[in-house]
Amino acid sequence: WASIAFFCMCAMLLGMTAWIVWSSREVRLREARATTENMARTLATQAYMELEIADVMLEDIAEHVRNEGNNDATGERLQSHLQQSSKNIVEIAGVFIFDSEGDWLATSAGTEQDGNNADRDYFIYHKTHKQLGSRIGAPVRSKSTGHWVLPVSRRVESADGSFAGVVLVTLGLASFERIYDSLNLGNAGTAFFALDDGKLI
């Protein structure tokens, strides 16, 4: 009987230990889920705010282009507007206006630069699609600076609805990288930012 009692006590202690370990594991998993959700929500909010800034700028610039025209005669005034709009926003790498052929009409750089972006994915998309909203493209290497940027673009139309060019705001990936580099995810943790088609930003 003593042996049976000892065995039962051992089994009970083992069961209690297993229950405590299981409960502790469930608590830690719940805490980890909550932490992950909060982190993801914070990162998404930060990204949304940067993209919202770009969207508002694009809408404003597109309105200026519609009112003033999209040609060399208005390029200087538009360039001045681009410089004023972007000078205090550190996340903005550059702001550009392209004519219907993809030639640079004005940039926030403020210097006379010649270039053509007709080969870029965002330019081809806006030329072939009548969507007037902003579009977030896959990261590209900037032709003006050589840095990796996230393009946010919008189609510009003439009064008759024909394609008149593209306005573009580029966000520097460095601002995203600084935030992601500061995360403490442990040795096996990973956080990434991607478009809804899976392209990594």
N, C-alpha and C positions, 0 to 999 in steps of 0.2 A: 504493500500500500504506500509505503514511504517513497518507493521508486516511482509509482504512478503519480503521486502528488507532486514530486519533484519535476517529473516530465510535463505535467499539466502547467505548473508554474512557469517552466521554461518556455513552453508553447505560448502561454499567455503573454509573457514578456516579449517574446519574439513578435507576436501579433501586434502588440501595442507599439513596439519600435517600428514595425513596417507601416502601421497606420500613421504614426507621427511623421515618418519620412515621406509618405505619400501626400499627407496634408501639406507638409512644407513645400513639396514639389509643386502642388497645385497653386499654393499661394504665390510662389516665385514665378510660375508661368503666367498667372493673372497679372502680377506686377510687370513682368516683361512685356506682355501684350499691351497693357496700358501705356507703358513707357514708349513702346514702338509706335503706337497710334498717335500719341502726343507729339513725338518727334516728326513723324510723317506729316501730321497736320501743320506743324510749325514750318517745316521745309516747304510744304505746298503753299502755305500763306505767303512766305517770302518770295517764292517763284511767281505766284499770282500777282503780287504787288508790282514786281519788276515788269512783268508782261502787261499789266494794266497801265503802267506809266507809258510804256512803248505804244500801246493801243491809243491812248488819249493823244499822244504826240502825233501819231500817224493821222488820226482824224482831223486834228487841227491843221496839219501841213497839207493834207489832201484838200481841205476847204480853202486854204490860201491858193493852192494851185488852180482849183476850179474857178476862183474869183479873179485871179490875176493872169491865168494862162500858164502854159508849160512850154516856154520858148526862151531863146537866148536873151530876148529883150527884158524879160522879167527875172532872169537868173540871178542878177546881183541882189535884187530886193529879197528874193527867196533865200539866197545864201545868208544874208544878214539875219533873216528870221530864224534860220536853222541854227546859227551860232548862238543867238539869244536863247532859243528854246532848250538847248542841250548843255550850256556851259556849266550849270550848277548841279547836274545829275551825274554822279560818278559812275553809275552802272552803264550809262550810254557810251558805247565805243564810237559811234558815228551815226550821222543822219544824212540821207542821200535822197536826191530827186533825179529820176531817170526819165528821159523822153521816150516816145513810142518806139524808138530804135535801140534803146538801151544805153544811149550816151549819157554821161554825167552832166546834168544841167546845173546842179548846185550841191554843195556838201557842207557839213558843219565844220570841216577842217579849216575853212576860210582861205585856202590857197587855191590858186588856179591849177586844177588837176584834170588831166584828160584821162578818160577811161570808158570802157563799155562793159556792161553787165548783162548783155542780151543772152549770154550762154548760161547764166545762173538759173537754177531750178525754180526759184521764186518768180523770176521775171517771166520765164516760159509759162509758168502756171497762170499768172495774172493775165498774160496776153491771150491765153486760150480759155479762160474761165471768167464769167461775168460777175463772180462773187465780189462784193464790195467790202466785206469785212476783213479784218486783219488775219494774216496767216503766219503761223510759226513754222519755220523751216528747220531742216537739219543743220547742225553746225557746219560752218564753212571757214576757210582761211581768208581773211580780209585781203582784198587786192590793194588797199591803201596802206595798211599797217603790217600785214603779214601775220597778225594774231588770229587765234581762233575766236569766232564770234557766233552768236545765235541771231539769225536774221528774222525780224518781224516786219512783214511787208503788207502793203495795201495797193489795190488797183486804183488808177486815176482814169476817169472818163471825160471825154469832151462833152459839150452840150448835147450833141446828137447821140450820145451813148457809146461812141466808138472808143477804142483803147487809146489812151493818151500818154501812158507811162506808168511808172511805179514809184511810190514813196517807200523808203526803207529806213528802219531803225535797227541798228545792230547793238546787241547787249554783249558786253565782254564776259567770256566764260570765267575769267579770273575771279569775278565777284561771287559766282556760284561756288567755285573751287575753294575759296577761302572759308566759306561756311561749312562745306562738306569736310574739309581737312580738319576743322576744329571739333568734329564729332568724335566722341570716345565710344567706339563700338566693340572694343575688345579685339582679340587676335583673329577671330573668325567672322566678325561682323562686317556687313557691307551695306552701304546706302548709295543709291544711284538715282539719277533724274533722266527720264526718257520720254520721248513723244509717245502718243497712243499707238503708233505703228511699230514701236519697239526700238526706234533709233535712239542711241545713247547721246545724251547731251552732256 
